[in-house]
Amino acid sequence: MSVRLVAVCLVVAACKPRRQTEGGSEQPPPQVVLHGARMMSYEGERLTLSGHAERLTYQRAGGDVLATNATLRVPPGTTEEGMSVGTEKGMDISAPNMEGSLASKQMVASGGVVVRTGDGMVVETPRLTYDALEKGAHGNEGVVVRGPDYRLRADRFELSFPDETFTFAGSVETVLGASARD
């Protein structure tokens, strides 16, 4: 019985990954995994994004971030130049999956994205790409927008935070006077 135990231990030890020797290819550093993570992003001293995620992984090698069941908040406010940074009353972006890169300052939200503005507009789309450098977002997989007195459906959209505009393209259908629950 003890010979079998020793043999099993030797097999397990042989299967264990070995450290790279000098001159060998470099392995990426280990991932950081956070559960119940809170996030904040600043430009200088100004808060530009905040949020939380059920689970967040961060790969130090490339600055890649993956969040699950996450919500990001774009706060209301203006830059020193008077340019708007989000909607007048702020905006929340929620999605089951968010993948981002600190290097490119881009994030892709997927799995059923919901954007809610402080003005009562609700935007639903399967996938949204956010670009922090351009301060905007876009999607090519369809979008449904509901507001206090309108409803809209479109194939594609672009959102510009600085001038607070949505641009819809492709097949666009708008119903004015519809309640947000229609």
One Martini backbone bead per residue (centre of mass of N, CA, C, O) as a GRO file, in nm:
protein
  182
    1MET     BB    1   0.057   0.063  -0.021
    2SER     BB    2   0.307   0.258   0.007
    3VAL     BB    3   0.408   0.230  -0.286
    4ARG     BB    4   0.164   0.363  -0.419
    5LEU     BB    5   0.184   0.637  -0.276
    6VAL     BB    6   0.466   0.708  -0.384
    7ALA     BB    7   0.389   0.690  -0.686
    8VAL     BB    8   0.172   0.912  -0.680
    9CYS     BB    9   0.358   1.140  -0.579
   10LEU     BB   10   0.555   1.129  -0.823
   11VAL     BB   11   0.346   1.193  -1.041
   12VAL     BB   12   0.253   1.465  -0.927
   13ALA     BB   13   0.535   1.600  -0.928
   14ALA     BB   14   0.579   1.566  -1.241
   15CYS     BB   15   0.313   1.751  -1.315
   16LYS     BB   16   0.433   1.989  -1.205
   17PRO     BB   17   0.503   2.295  -1.257
   18ARG     BB   18   0.777   2.472  -1.370
   19ARG     BB   19   1.012   2.684  -1.342
   20GLN     BB   20   1.174   2.918  -1.491
   21THR     BB   21   1.459   2.961  -1.638
   22GLU     BB   22   1.714   3.109  -1.730
   23GLY     BB   23   1.626   3.226  -2.058
   24GLY     BB   24   1.345   3.179  -2.057
   25SER     BB   25   1.032   3.212  -2.085
   26GLU     BB   26   0.804   3.446  -1.988
   27GLN     BB   27   0.572   3.468  -1.748
   28PRO     BB   28   0.293   3.578  -1.649
   29PRO     BB   29   0.156   3.725  -1.416
   30PRO     BB   30  -0.060   3.701  -1.192
   31GLN     BB   31  -0.373   3.720  -1.113
   32VAL     BB   32  -0.625   3.934  -1.001
   33VAL     BB   33  -0.889   3.860  -0.761
   34LEU     BB   34  -1.207   4.013  -0.711
   35HIS     BB   35  -1.462   4.043  -0.465
   36GLY     BB   36  -1.658   4.300  -0.444
   37ALA     BB   37  -1.579   4.540  -0.628
   38ARG     BB   38  -1.445   4.867  -0.627
   39MET     BB   39  -1.452   5.155  -0.850
   40MET     BB   40  -1.206   5.409  -0.967
   41SER     BB   41  -1.178   5.705  -1.182
   42TYR     BB   42  -0.923   5.942  -1.278
   43GLU     BB   43  -0.871   6.299  -1.361
   44GLY     BB   44  -0.680   6.367  -1.155
   45GLU     BB   45  -0.924   6.483  -0.919
   46ARG     BB   46  -1.143   6.371  -1.112
   47LEU     BB   47  -1.424   6.192  -1.124
   48THR     BB   48  -1.525   5.963  -1.399
   49LEU     BB   49  -1.551   5.677  -1.245
   50SER     BB   50  -1.772   5.430  -1.106
   51GLY     BB   51  -1.807   5.111  -0.914
   52HIS     BB   52  -1.911   4.760  -0.955
   53ALA     BB   53  -1.828   4.406  -0.881
   54GLU     BB   54  -1.852   4.080  -0.826
   55ARG     BB   55  -1.609   4.032  -1.041
   56LEU     BB   56  -1.243   4.086  -1.066
   57THR     BB   57  -0.995   4.091  -1.318
   58TYR     BB   58  -0.627   4.127  -1.327
   59GLN     BB   59  -0.376   4.186  -1.574
   60ARG     BB   60  -0.063   4.303  -1.543
   61ALA     BB   61   0.078   4.269  -1.821
   62GLY     BB   62  -0.177   4.445  -1.991
   63GLY     BB   63  -0.427   4.571  -1.825
   64ASP     BB   64  -0.651   4.365  -1.795
   65VAL     BB   65  -1.015   4.362  -1.759
   66LEU     BB   66  -1.262   4.159  -1.573
   67ALA     BB   67  -1.619   4.184  -1.539
   68THR     BB   68  -1.891   4.087  -1.326
   69ASN     BB   69  -2.165   4.221  -1.259
   70ALA     BB   70  -2.164   4.538  -1.361
   71THR     BB   71  -2.128   4.892  -1.252
   72LEU     BB   72  -2.124   5.212  -1.402
   73ARG     BB   73  -2.046   5.559  -1.313
   74VAL     BB   74  -2.137   5.865  -1.459
   75PRO     BB   75  -2.087   6.163  -1.360
   76PRO     BB   76  -2.166   6.458  -1.306
   77GLY     BB   77  -2.020   6.729  -1.505
   78THR     BB   78  -1.722   6.932  -1.554
   79THR     BB   79  -1.479   7.077  -1.699
   80GLU     BB   80  -1.274   7.343  -1.716
   81GLU     BB   81  -1.385   7.405  -2.023
   82GLY     BB   82  -1.710   7.317  -2.002
   83MET     BB   83  -1.719   7.026  -2.067
   84SER     BB   84  -1.897   6.758  -2.076
   85VAL     BB   85  -1.924   6.449  -1.846
   86GLY     BB   86  -2.194   6.355  -1.936
   87THR     BB   87  -2.468   6.381  -1.794
   88GLU     BB   88  -2.632   6.603  -1.605
   89LYS     BB   89  -2.732   6.334  -1.405
   90GLY     BB   90  -2.599   6.101  -1.514
   91MET     BB   91  -2.472   5.746  -1.541
   92ASP     BB   92  -2.559   5.399  -1.598
   93ILE     BB   93  -2.364   5.089  -1.646
   94SER     BB   94  -2.486   4.759  -1.720
   95ALA     BB   95  -2.333   4.419  -1.692
   96PRO     BB   96  -2.229   4.092  -1.701
   97ASN     BB   97  -1.993   4.203  -1.904
   98MET     BB   98  -1.649   4.337  -1.869
   99GLU     BB   99  -1.397   4.455  -2.099
  100GLY     BB  100  -1.063   4.585  -2.041
  101SER     BB  101  -0.815   4.854  -2.106
  102LEU     BB  102  -0.578   5.056  -1.977
  103ALA     BB  103  -0.414   5.123  -2.232
  104SER     BB  104  -0.674   5.198  -2.433
  105LYS     BB  105  -0.938   5.288  -2.283
  106GLN     BB  106  -1.127   5.030  -2.317
  107MET     BB  107  -1.474   4.895  -2.332
  108VAL     BB  108  -1.666   4.585  -2.313
  109ALA     BB  109  -2.007   4.532  -2.312
  110SER     BB  110  -2.204   4.233  -2.221
  111GLY     BB  111  -2.516   4.041  -2.205
  112GLY     BB  112  -2.689   4.299  -2.145
  113VAL     BB  113  -2.716   4.622  -2.172
  114VAL     BB  114  -2.761   4.899  -1.932
  115VAL     BB  115  -2.874   5.236  -1.967
  116ARG     BB  116  -2.893   5.507  -1.720
  117THR     BB  117  -3.039   5.808  -1.677
  118GLY     BB  118  -3.130   6.089  -1.490
  119ASP     BB  119  -3.372   6.151  -1.715
  120GLY     BB  120  -3.503   5.840  -1.784
  121MET     BB  121  -3.321   5.686  -1.968
  122VAL     BB  122  -3.333   5.365  -2.148
  123VAL     BB  123  -3.073   5.140  -2.251
  124GLU     BB  124  -3.067   4.856  -2.482
  125THR     BB  125  -2.793   4.617  -2.536
  126PRO     BB  126  -2.581   4.359  -2.611
  127ARG     BB  127  -2.350   4.581  -2.703
  128LEU     BB  128  -2.068   4.786  -2.576
  129THR     BB  129  -1.842   5.053  -2.665
  130TYR     BB  130  -1.589   5.211  -2.474
  131ASP     BB  131  -1.423   5.544  -2.497
  132ALA     BB  132  -1.226   5.750  -2.304
  133LEU     BB  133  -1.088   5.936  -2.515
  134GLU     BB  134  -1.371   6.003  -2.673
  135LYS     BB  135  -1.619   6.001  -2.489
  136GLY     BB  136  -1.764   5.713  -2.586
  137ALA     BB  137  -2.021   5.516  -2.759
  138HIS     BB  138  -2.095   5.187  -2.917
  139GLY     BB  139  -2.324   5.000  -3.149
  140ASN     BB  140  -2.413   4.694  -3.377
  141GLU     BB  141  -2.673   4.513  -3.218
  142GLY     BB  142  -2.867   4.703  -3.125
  143VAL     BB  143  -3.144   4.918  -2.997
  144VAL     BB  144  -3.320   5.029  -2.698
  145VAL     BB  145  -3.533   5.314  -2.625
  146ARG     BB  146  -3.645   5.473  -2.317
  147GLY     BB  147  -3.878   5.719  -2.217
  148PRO     BB  148  -4.115   5.920  -2.085
  149ASP     BB  149  -4.221   5.989  -2.425
  150TYR     BB  150  -4.055   5.736  -2.559
  151ARG     BB  151  -3.952   5.523  -2.843
  152LEU     BB  152  -3.666   5.317  -2.958
  153ARG     BB  153  -3.523   5.167  -3.262
  154ALA     BB  154  -3.196   5.025  -3.358
  155ASP     BB  155  -2.906   4.901  -3.510
  156ARG     BB  156  -2.738   5.168  -3.435
  157PHE     BB  157  -2.486   5.348  -3.224
  158GLU     BB  158  -2.401   5.673  -3.076
  159LEU     BB  159  -2.212   5.821  -2.798
  160SER     BB  160  -2.173   6.154  -2.666
  161PHE     BB  161  -2.065   6.311  -2.386
  162PRO     BB  162  -1.983   6.609  -2.445
  163ASP     BB  163  -2.277   6.655  -2.621
  164GLU     BB  164  -2.512   6.462  -2.547
  165THR     BB  165  -2.533   6.237  -2.795
  166PHE     BB  166  -2.733   6.056  -3.017
  167THR     BB  167  -2.675   5.810  -3.279
  168PHE     BB  168  -2.874   5.672  -3.535
  169ALA     BB  169  -2.880   5.361  -3.732
  170GLY     BB  170  -3.038   5.238  -3.984
  171SER     BB  171  -3.298   5.097  -3.857
  172VAL     BB  172  -3.553   5.333  -3.754
  173GLU     BB  173  -3.776   5.351  -3.463
  174THR     BB  174  -4.035   5.587  -3.363
  175VAL     BB  175  -4.217   5.671  -3.052
  176LEU     BB  176  -4.431   5.917  -2.967
  177GLY     BB  177  -4.588   5.929  -2.647
  178ALA     BB  178  -4.461   5.703  -2.508
  179SER     BB  179  -4.412   5.513  -2.258
  180ALA     BB  180  -4.162   5.355  -2.080
  181ARG     BB  181  -4.356   5.079  -2.059
  182ASP     BB  182  -4.431   5.005  -2.372
   0.00000   0.00000   0.00000
